[in-house]
Amino acid sequence: MASLPDGTPLPGKLFIVEGIDGSGKSTQLDLLRKWLTNEGYVVVFTEWNSSPIVRKTTK
């Protein structure tokens, strides 16, 4: 399991999906989110530019 430098554990998985516009990324992610939720997993969805650091550097 990954952890922060202070030893705080970072449980979970990160899924990154890439593809051209209209290729069905959003549809597939929605299906995956629904399936994982139905299986009892906690799902957090975020856009690539939701981080203030990323947003600032891509302006």
PDB file of N, CA, C and O in Angstrom:
ATOM      1  N   MET A   1       0.842  -1.168   0.000  1.00  0.00           N
ATOM      2  CA  MET A   1       0.000   0.000   0.000  1.00  0.00           C
ATOM      3  C   MET A   1       0.893   1.239   0.000  1.00  0.00           C
ATOM      4  O   MET A   1       1.917   1.271   0.682  1.00  0.00           O
ATOM      5  N   ALA A   2       0.509   2.234  -0.750  1.00  0.00           N
ATOM      6  CA  ALA A   2       1.258   3.485  -0.800  1.00  0.00           C
ATOM      7  C   ALA A   2       1.065   4.252   0.505  1.00  0.00           C
ATOM      8  O   ALA A   2       0.080   4.056   1.217  1.00  0.00           O
ATOM      9  N   SER A   3       2.025   5.128   0.805  1.00  0.00           N
ATOM     10  CA  SER A   3       1.891   5.949   2.003  1.00  0.00           C
ATOM     11  C   SER A   3       2.578   7.290   1.793  1.00  0.00           C
ATOM     12  O   SER A   3       3.438   7.444   0.926  1.00  0.00           O
ATOM     13  N   LEU A   4       2.176   8.249   2.607  1.00  0.00           N
ATOM     14  CA  LEU A   4       2.801   9.563   2.603  1.00  0.00           C
ATOM     15  C   LEU A   4       4.149   9.465   3.307  1.00  0.00           C
ATOM     16  O   LEU A   4       4.410   8.474   3.989  1.00  0.00           O
ATOM     17  N   PRO A   5       5.018  10.478   3.157  1.00  0.00           N
ATOM     18  CA  PRO A   5       6.326  10.433   3.823  1.00  0.00           C
ATOM     19  C   PRO A   5       6.235  10.229   5.335  1.00  0.00           C
ATOM     20  O   PRO A   5       7.140   9.650   5.937  1.00  0.00           O
ATOM     21  N   ASP A   6       5.140  10.705   5.959  1.00  0.00           N
ATOM     22  CA  ASP A   6       5.010  10.526   7.408  1.00  0.00           C
ATOM     23  C   ASP A   6       4.439   9.162   7.786  1.00  0.00           C
ATOM     24  O   ASP A   6       4.215   8.887   8.965  1.00  0.00           O
ATOM     25  N   GLY A   7       4.202   8.307   6.789  1.00  0.00           N
ATOM     26  CA  GLY A   7       3.709   6.971   7.046  1.00  0.00           C
ATOM     27  C   GLY A   7       2.203   6.808   6.958  1.00  0.00           C
ATOM     28  O   GLY A   7       1.690   5.696   7.082  1.00  0.00           O
ATOM     29  N   THR A   8       1.487   7.912   6.743  1.00  0.00           N
ATOM     30  CA  THR A   8       0.033   7.834   6.616  1.00  0.00           C
ATOM     31  C   THR A   8      -0.320   6.981   5.404  1.00  0.00           C
ATOM     32  O   THR A   8       0.118   7.281   4.293  1.00  0.00           O
ATOM     33  N   PRO A   9      -1.107   5.920   5.600  1.00  0.00           N
ATOM     34  CA  PRO A   9      -1.440   5.048   4.472  1.00  0.00           C
ATOM     35  C   PRO A   9      -2.384   5.716   3.475  1.00  0.00           C
ATOM     36  O   PRO A   9      -3.228   6.535   3.839  1.00  0.00           O
ATOM     37  N   LEU A  10      -2.218   5.348   2.229  1.00  0.00           N
ATOM     38  CA  LEU A  10      -3.088   5.831   1.161  1.00  0.00           C
ATOM     39  C   LEU A  10      -3.769   4.628   0.520  1.00  0.00           C
ATOM     40  O   LEU A  10      -3.345   4.163  -0.538  1.00  0.00           O
ATOM     41  N   PRO A  11      -4.819   4.124   1.156  1.00  0.00           N
ATOM     42  CA  PRO A  11      -5.499   2.963   0.587  1.00  0.00           C
ATOM     43  C   PRO A  11      -6.283   3.364  -0.651  1.00  0.00           C
ATOM     44  O   PRO A  11      -6.656   4.527  -0.808  1.00  0.00           O
ATOM     45  N   GLY A  12      -6.528   2.419  -1.513  1.00  0.00           N
ATOM     46  CA  GLY A  12      -7.361   2.691  -2.673  1.00  0.00           C
ATOM     47  C   GLY A  12      -6.610   2.522  -3.974  1.00  0.00           C
ATOM     48  O   GLY A  12      -5.450   2.112  -4.009  1.00  0.00           O
ATOM     49  N   LYS A  13      -7.304   2.849  -5.025  1.00  0.00           N
ATOM     50  CA  LYS A  13      -6.755   2.739  -6.377  1.00  0.00           C
ATOM     51  C   LYS A  13      -7.055   4.017  -7.134  1.00  0.00           C
ATOM     52  O   LYS A  13      -8.045   4.695  -6.860  1.00  0.00           O
ATOM     53  N   LEU A  14      -6.207   4.338  -8.074  1.00  0.00           N
ATOM     54  CA  LEU A  14      -6.402   5.486  -8.949  1.00  0.00           C
ATOM     55  C   LEU A  14      -6.579   4.964 -10.359  1.00  0.00           C
ATOM     56  O   LEU A  14      -5.716   4.256 -10.878  1.00  0.00           O
ATOM     57  N   PHE A  15      -7.688   5.308 -10.975  1.00  0.00           N
ATOM     58  CA  PHE A  15      -7.947   4.928 -12.359  1.00  0.00           C
ATOM     59  C   PHE A  15      -7.814   6.168 -13.222  1.00  0.00           C
ATOM     60  O   PHE A  15      -8.410   7.204 -12.928  1.00  0.00           O
ATOM     61  N   ILE A  16      -7.038   6.063 -14.278  1.00  0.00           N
ATOM     62  CA  ILE A  16      -6.872   7.155 -15.231  1.00  0.00           C
ATOM     63  C   ILE A  16      -7.349   6.647 -16.576  1.00  0.00           C
ATOM     64  O   ILE A  16      -6.926   5.588 -17.040  1.00  0.00           O
ATOM     65  N   VAL A  17      -8.238   7.414 -17.200  1.00  0.00           N
ATOM     66  CA  VAL A  17      -8.802   7.011 -18.483  1.00  0.00           C
ATOM     67  C   VAL A  17      -8.502   8.099 -19.501  1.00  0.00           C
ATOM     68  O   VAL A  17      -8.821   9.268 -19.286  1.00  0.00           O
ATOM     69  N   GLU A  18      -7.892   7.711 -20.599  1.00  0.00           N
ATOM     70  CA  GLU A  18      -7.575   8.645 -21.672  1.00  0.00           C
ATOM     71  C   GLU A  18      -8.246   8.192 -22.959  1.00  0.00           C
ATOM     72  O   GLU A  18      -8.509   7.005 -23.151  1.00  0.00           O
ATOM     73  N   GLY A  19      -8.515   9.130 -23.822  1.00  0.00           N
ATOM     74  CA  GLY A  19      -9.104   8.810 -25.117  1.00  0.00           C
ATOM     75  C   GLY A  19      -9.560  10.074 -25.811  1.00  0.00           C
ATOM     76  O   GLY A  19      -9.662  11.137 -25.198  1.00  0.00           O
ATOM     77  N   ILE A  20      -9.829   9.947 -27.082  1.00  0.00           N
ATOM     78  CA  ILE A  20     -10.259  11.109 -27.857  1.00  0.00           C
ATOM     79  C   ILE A  20     -11.703  11.464 -27.506  1.00  0.00           C
ATOM     80  O   ILE A  20     -12.431  10.658 -26.927  1.00  0.00           O
ATOM     81  N   ASP A  21     -12.104  12.684 -27.866  1.00  0.00           N
ATOM     82  CA  ASP A  21     -13.474  13.123 -27.632  1.00  0.00           C
ATOM     83  C   ASP A  21     -14.454  12.172 -28.295  1.00  0.00           C
ATOM     84  O   ASP A  21     -14.260  11.752 -29.436  1.00  0.00           O
ATOM     85  N   GLY A  22     -15.500  11.841 -27.568  1.00  0.00           N
ATOM     86  CA  GLY A  22     -16.546  10.992 -28.115  1.00  0.00           C
ATOM     87  C   GLY A  22     -16.243   9.511 -28.105  1.00  0.00           C
ATOM     88  O   GLY A  22     -16.978   8.727 -28.706  1.00  0.00           O
ATOM     89  N   SER A  23     -15.170   9.107 -27.433  1.00  0.00           N
ATOM     90  CA  SER A  23     -14.795   7.687 -27.445  1.00  0.00           C
ATOM     91  C   SER A  23     -15.503   6.864 -26.367  1.00  0.00           C
ATOM     92  O   SER A  23     -15.346   5.644 -26.316  1.00  0.00           O
ATOM     93  N   GLY A  24     -16.280   7.526 -25.505  1.00  0.00           N
ATOM     94  CA  GLY A  24     -17.038   6.797 -24.490  1.00  0.00           C
ATOM     95  C   GLY A  24     -16.409   6.760 -23.108  1.00  0.00           C
ATOM     96  O   GLY A  24     -16.811   5.953 -22.269  1.00  0.00           O
ATOM     97  N   LYS A  25     -15.436   7.614 -22.858  1.00  0.00           N
ATOM     98  CA  LYS A  25     -14.768   7.621 -21.550  1.00  0.00           C
ATOM     99  C   LYS A  25     -15.755   7.865 -20.411  1.00  0.00           C
ATOM    100  O   LYS A  25     -15.768   7.131 -19.422  1.00  0.00           O
ATOM    101  N   SER A  26     -16.573   8.892 -20.555  1.00  0.00           N
ATOM    102  CA  SER A  26     -17.534   9.229 -19.495  1.00  0.00           C
ATOM    103  C   SER A  26     -18.529   8.105 -19.273  1.00  0.00           C
ATOM    104  O   SER A  26     -18.879   7.800 -18.133  1.00  0.00           O
ATOM    105  N   THR A  27     -18.983   7.493 -20.341  1.00  0.00           N
ATOM    106  CA  THR A  27     -19.926   6.377 -20.234  1.00  0.00           C
ATOM    107  C   THR A  27     -19.295   5.218 -19.482  1.00  0.00           C
ATOM    108  O   THR A  27     -19.915   4.651 -18.582  1.00  0.00           O
ATOM    109  N   GLN A  28     -18.075   4.863 -19.838  1.00  0.00           N
ATOM    110  CA  GLN A  28     -17.397   3.743 -19.186  1.00  0.00           C
ATOM    111  C   GLN A  28     -17.102   4.040 -17.719  1.00  0.00           C
ATOM    112  O   GLN A  28     -17.237   3.163 -16.866  1.00  0.00           O
ATOM    113  N   LEU A  29     -16.697   5.281 -17.425  1.00  0.00           N
ATOM    114  CA  LEU A  29     -16.429   5.644 -16.034  1.00  0.00           C
ATOM    115  C   LEU A  29     -17.702   5.622 -15.203  1.00  0.00           C
ATOM    116  O   LEU A  29     -17.673   5.223 -14.039  1.00  0.00           O
ATOM    117  N   ASP A  30     -18.819   6.044 -15.783  1.00  0.00           N
ATOM    118  CA  ASP A  30     -20.087   6.000 -15.066  1.00  0.00           C
ATOM    119  C   ASP A  30     -20.486   4.556 -14.767  1.00  0.00           C
ATOM    120  O   ASP A  30     -20.931   4.248 -13.662  1.00  0.00           O
ATOM    121  N   LEU A  31     -20.326   3.679 -15.745  1.00  0.00           N
ATOM    122  CA  LEU A  31     -20.628   2.258 -15.526  1.00  0.00           C
ATOM    123  C   LEU A  31     -19.720   1.663 -14.451  1.00  0.00           C
ATOM    124  O   LEU A  31     -20.180   0.908 -13.594  1.00  0.00           O
ATOM    125  N   LEU A  32     -18.431   2.004 -14.497  1.00  0.00           N
ATOM    126  CA  LEU A  32     -17.487   1.507 -13.495  1.00  0.00           C
ATOM    127  C   LEU A  32     -17.848   2.026 -12.114  1.00  0.00           C
ATOM    128  O   LEU A  32     -17.828   1.268 -11.144  1.00  0.00           O
ATOM    129  N   ARG A  33     -18.180   3.311 -12.011  1.00  0.00           N
ATOM    130  CA  ARG A  33     -18.568   3.898 -10.728  1.00  0.00           C
ATOM    131  C   ARG A  33     -19.787   3.185 -10.162  1.00  0.00           C
ATOM    132  O   ARG A  33     -19.807   2.836  -8.982  1.00  0.00           O
ATOM    133  N   LYS A  34     -20.799   2.966 -10.985  1.00  0.00           N
ATOM    134  CA  LYS A  34     -22.016   2.287 -10.531  1.00  0.00           C
ATOM    135  C   LYS A  34     -21.712   0.860 -10.074  1.00  0.00           C
ATOM    136  O   LYS A  34     -22.220   0.415  -9.045  1.00  0.00           O
ATOM    137  N   TRP A  35     -20.895   0.153 -10.827  1.00  0.00           N
ATOM    138  CA  TRP A  35     -20.561  -1.227 -10.466  1.00  0.00           C
ATOM    139  C   TRP A  35     -19.796  -1.282  -9.147  1.00  0.00           C
ATOM    140  O   TRP A  35     -20.117  -2.082  -8.268  1.00  0.00           O
ATOM    141  N   LEU A  36     -18.780  -0.424  -9.013  1.00  0.00           N
ATOM    142  CA  LEU A  36     -17.992  -0.409  -7.781  1.00  0.00           C
ATOM    143  C   LEU A  36     -18.858  -0.041  -6.582  1.00  0.00           C
ATOM    144  O   LEU A  36     -18.721  -0.636  -5.513  1.00  0.00           O
ATOM    145  N   THR A  37     -19.743   0.927  -6.749  1.00  0.00           N
ATOM    146  CA  THR A  37     -20.645   1.322  -5.669  1.00  0.00           C
ATOM    147  C   THR A  37     -21.554   0.160  -5.281  1.00  0.00           C
ATOM    148  O   THR A  37     -21.765  -0.099  -4.097  1.00  0.00           O
ATOM    149  N   ASN A  38     -22.089  -0.537  -6.279  1.00  0.00           N
ATOM    150  CA  ASN A  38     -22.946  -1.700  -6.000  1.00  0.00           C
ATOM    151  C   ASN A  38     -22.184  -2.820  -5.302  1.00  0.00           C
ATOM    152  O   ASN A  38     -22.776  -3.603  -4.559  1.00  0.00           O
ATOM    153  N   GLU A  39     -20.884  -2.901  -5.532  1.00  0.00           N
ATOM    154  CA  GLU A  39     -20.044  -3.908  -4.882  1.00  0.00           C
ATOM    155  C   GLU A  39     -19.629  -3.487  -3.471  1.00  0.00           C
ATOM    156  O   GLU A  39     -18.966  -4.247  -2.765  1.00  0.00           O
ATOM    157  N   GLY A  40     -20.019  -2.276  -3.060  1.00  0.00           N
ATOM    158  CA  GLY A  40     -19.738  -1.814  -1.708  1.00  0.00           C
ATOM    159  C   GLY A  40     -18.519  -0.922  -1.557  1.00  0.00           C
ATOM    160  O   GLY A  40     -18.137  -0.587  -0.436  1.00  0.00           O
ATOM    161  N   TYR A  41     -17.908  -0.537  -2.655  1.00  0.00           N
ATOM    162  CA  TYR A  41     -16.738   0.335  -2.591  1.00  0.00           C
ATOM    163  C   TYR A  41     -17.161   1.797  -2.508  1.00  0.00           C
ATOM    164  O   TYR A  41     -18.197   2.187  -3.047  1.00  0.00           O
ATOM    165  N   VAL A  42     -16.352   2.595  -1.832  1.00  0.00           N
ATOM    166  CA  VAL A  42     -16.548   4.038  -1.816  1.00  0.00           C
ATOM    167  C   VAL A  42     -15.833   4.586  -3.042  1.00  0.00           C
ATOM    168  O   VAL A  42     -14.649   4.321  -3.244  1.00  0.00           O
ATOM    169  N   VAL A  43     -16.545   5.344  -3.852  1.00  0.00           N
ATOM    170  CA  VAL A  43     -15.987   5.856  -5.103  1.00  0.00           C
ATOM    171  C   VAL A  43     -15.921   7.373  -5.034  1.00  0.00           C
ATOM    172  O   VAL A  43     -16.904   8.031  -4.694  1.00  0.00           O
ATOM    173  N   VAL A  44     -14.756   7.924  -5.357  1.00  0.00           N
ATOM    174  CA  VAL A  44     -14.576   9.367  -5.450  1.00  0.00           C
ATOM    175  C   VAL A  44     -14.192   9.670  -6.883  1.00  0.00           C
ATOM    176  O   VAL A  44     -13.193   9.158  -7.388  1.00  0.00           O
ATOM    177  N   PHE A  45     -14.985  10.501  -7.537  1.00  0.00           N
ATOM    178  CA  PHE A  45     -14.708  10.877  -8.919  1.00  0.00           C
ATOM    179  C   PHE A  45     -14.255  12.323  -8.935  1.00  0.00           C
ATOM    180  O   PHE A  45     -14.869  13.178  -8.297  1.00  0.00           O
ATOM    181  N   THR A  46     -13.192  12.598  -9.655  1.00  0.00           N
ATOM    182  CA  THR A  46     -12.690  13.958  -9.770  1.00  0.00           C
ATOM    183  C   THR A  46     -12.208  14.193 -11.188  1.00  0.00           C
ATOM    184  O   THR A  46     -11.727  13.276 -11.853  1.00  0.00           O
ATOM    185  N   GLU A  47     -12.340  15.418 -11.641  1.00  0.00           N
ATOM    186  CA  GLU A  47     -11.849  15.790 -12.967  1.00  0.00           C
ATOM    187  C   GLU A  47     -10.352  16.056 -12.875  1.00  0.00           C
ATOM    188  O   GLU A  47      -9.824  16.309 -11.793  1.00  0.00           O
ATOM    189  N   TRP A  48      -9.681  15.998 -14.006  1.00  0.00           N
ATOM    190  CA  TRP A  48      -8.229  16.161 -14.030  1.00  0.00           C
ATOM    191  C   TRP A  48      -7.804  17.533 -13.536  1.00  0.00           C
ATOM    192  O   TRP A  48      -6.710  17.666 -12.988  1.00  0.00           O
ATOM    193  N   ASN A  49      -8.630  18.557 -13.710  1.00  0.00           N
ATOM    194  CA  ASN A  49      -8.222  19.908 -13.318  1.00  0.00           C
ATOM    195  C   ASN A  49      -8.860  20.350 -12.005  1.00  0.00           C
ATOM    196  O   ASN A  49      -8.961  21.549 -11.748  1.00  0.00           O
ATOM    197  N   SER A  50      -9.290  19.405 -11.170  1.00  0.00           N
ATOM    198  CA  SER A  50      -9.918  19.769  -9.900  1.00  0.00           C
ATOM    199  C   SER A  50      -8.896  20.201  -8.849  1.00  0.00           C
ATOM    200  O   SER A  50      -9.257  20.844  -7.863  1.00  0.00           O
ATOM    201  N   SER A  51      -7.643  19.858  -9.049  1.00  0.00           N
ATOM    202  CA  SER A  51      -6.593  20.259  -8.115  1.00  0.00           C
ATOM    203  C   SER A  51      -6.229  21.725  -8.353  1.00  0.00           C
ATOM    204  O   SER A  51      -6.004  22.119  -9.497  1.00  0.00           O
ATOM    205  N   PRO A  52      -6.165  22.547  -7.288  1.00  0.00           N
ATOM    206  CA  PRO A  52      -5.764  23.949  -7.463  1.00  0.00           C
ATOM    207  C   PRO A  52      -4.380  24.076  -8.102  1.00  0.00           C
ATOM    208  O   PRO A  52      -4.133  25.011  -8.865  1.00  0.00           O
ATOM    209  N   ILE A  53      -3.487  23.150  -7.797  1.00  0.00           N
ATOM    210  CA  ILE A  53      -2.139  23.196  -8.376  1.00  0.00           C
ATOM    211  C   ILE A  53      -2.203  22.955  -9.878  1.00  0.00           C
ATOM    212  O   ILE A  53      -1.586  23.687 -10.651  1.00  0.00           O
ATOM    213  N   VAL A  54      -2.943  21.937 -10.295  1.00  0.00           N
ATOM    214  CA  VAL A  54      -3.072  21.634 -11.725  1.00  0.00           C
ATOM    215  C   VAL A  54      -3.782  22.774 -12.432  1.00  0.00           C
ATOM    216  O   VAL A  54      -3.350  23.204 -13.502  1.00  0.00           O
ATOM    217  N   ARG A  55      -4.855  23.263 -11.855  1.00  0.00           N
ATOM    218  CA  ARG A  55      -5.627  24.337 -12.479  1.00  0.00           C
ATOM    219  C   ARG A  55      -4.752  25.566 -12.710  1.00  0.00           C
ATOM    220  O   ARG A  55      -4.826  26.195 -13.765  1.00  0.00           O
ATOM    221  N   LYS A  56      -3.925  25.906 -11.722  1.00  0.00           N
ATOM    222  CA  LYS A  56      -3.073  27.090 -11.829  1.00  0.00           C
ATOM    223  C   LYS A  56      -2.030  26.921 -12.935  1.00  0.00           C
ATOM    224  O   LYS A  56      -1.744  27.872 -13.661  1.00  0.00           O
ATOM    225  N   THR A  57      -1.467  25.737 -13.068  1.00  0.00           N
ATOM    226  CA  THR A  57      -0.404  25.527 -14.053  1.00  0.00           C
ATOM    227  C   THR A  57      -0.931  25.342 -15.469  1.00  0.00           C
ATOM    228  O   THR A  57      -0.163  25.467 -16.424  1.00  0.00           O
ATOM    229  N   THR A  58      -2.217  25.048 -15.633  1.00  0.00           N
ATOM    230  CA  THR A  58      -2.753  24.841 -16.981  1.00  0.00           C
ATOM    231  C   THR A  58      -3.529  26.040 -17.506  1.00  0.00           C
ATOM    232  O   THR A  58      -4.111  25.972 -18.588  1.00  0.00           O
ATOM    233  N   LYS A  59      -3.543  27.130 -16.758  1.00  0.00           N
ATOM    234  CA  LYS A  59      -4.233  28.346 -17.234  1.00  0.00           C
ATOM    235  C   LYS A  59      -3.415  29.044 -18.279  1.00  0.00           C
ATOM    236  O   LYS A  59      -3.829  30.082 -18.796  1.00  0.00           O
TER     237      LYS A  59
END
